[in-house]
Amino acid sequence: MSKREPIVMIPGPTPVDDSILKAMTHRTYGHTSSQFVQIYKETLSGLKDILMTDGEVIAVAGAGTLAMEMAVVNTLKNGDNLLVISHGHFGDRFARIAGRYGINADLLTASPGEIVDPEKIAAELKRKKYRAVTVTHVDTSTAVCAPIEDIGKVLSNYPDTLYILDGVCATGGIEENMRDWGIDVIVTTTQKALGVPPGIAICVFNDHALARKKALGTIPNYYCDIDLWLPIMHDPTKYFSTPPVNLILGLNQGIRIILDEGLEARFARHHRYGNAIRAGIKALGLDFLANPLYAAATLTSVFYPDGVNDTEFRSAMDHYGILVAGGLGPMAGKSFRIGHMGNITHQEILLTISAIELSLRRVGHNVKLGAGVGAAEAELADHL
Ligand code: PMP
């Protein structure tokens, strides 16, 4: 029998629903045609619903890193001070981007798996004037979820400091209430909890952030300049640079799925799946990188038990039909990461735990088959 493609349980790209793939196969529309303009507008408006904002949404060809760069260059200039709250590799990325533009980035970091205490952020803001603070909602390298609402409360005391949030590994899976939590800019992308293939950079700016851009005026960047994009987002019959037409069709369908499921139900489902994955793995005696208090609903990072080799384990997982990711940076070889977000069901959750049991056994680690699946089922059973 030929081998099936493994299920992509990595932290993005995530499994894509057939209806999204089908939407993307529509004959390519003219990018300023009335049919496409309607779909583009509806897509931008759906993103506003998901991010709970009346701000300006920009969705263009690119990936999450482009969206991060757009946030930085449209709000900060050479010589400005930026406070970067980092829970891992992707938090640090903001400092690297800022460095390229001569922006002074100060990093506040936590030990791996922990968070930077919002009180520490408050103390730093008191000590020094910052033009913006960046926060990574879920850092995909450590699977730590930042307390973004609490950080918003701290920042509400500093109206001249913008709150920039990287929602890449959270948007569509964990609540991001831009309006109520005082978030000025959200950057995100399609291939994670939105459940759509990679290729669209999404940025949202509220009035506060737009006023900052106005004060900056023309910036040295061209493709990244939101002033060149906003007229197109308001009226997509206009042209600046060609949008990724078929990906937008996919995103439009992805948003329909999300809004049909209902935001509250979707966030609750992600929370439940996170608990089920961790209950299953814990029952096998393995440990997690993230402190359980800050464990993300969208992905989990798991330490290997002594004697289990990363490459052997992940190829065993592939043998059982599940793709998981290795650890990033200092965690490479020591841990693996499972994405559990987007348009997956309990089936993928249970298959993943089953594959982990079988793979551990295959690489010579002693586990009780079924113990993990049973624990995960116990978390899910009342909701099926
Ligand atoms: N931020 C976070 C939290 C991420 O997980 C990633 C991608 N893994 C990025 C930013 C960068 O996104 P992209 O790979 O789409 O450029």
Residues whose N, C-alpha, C, O or C-beta is under 5 A from the ligand:
A	BS01	PMP	P11 A63 G64 T65 F90 V138 D139 T140 D166 V168 C169 T189
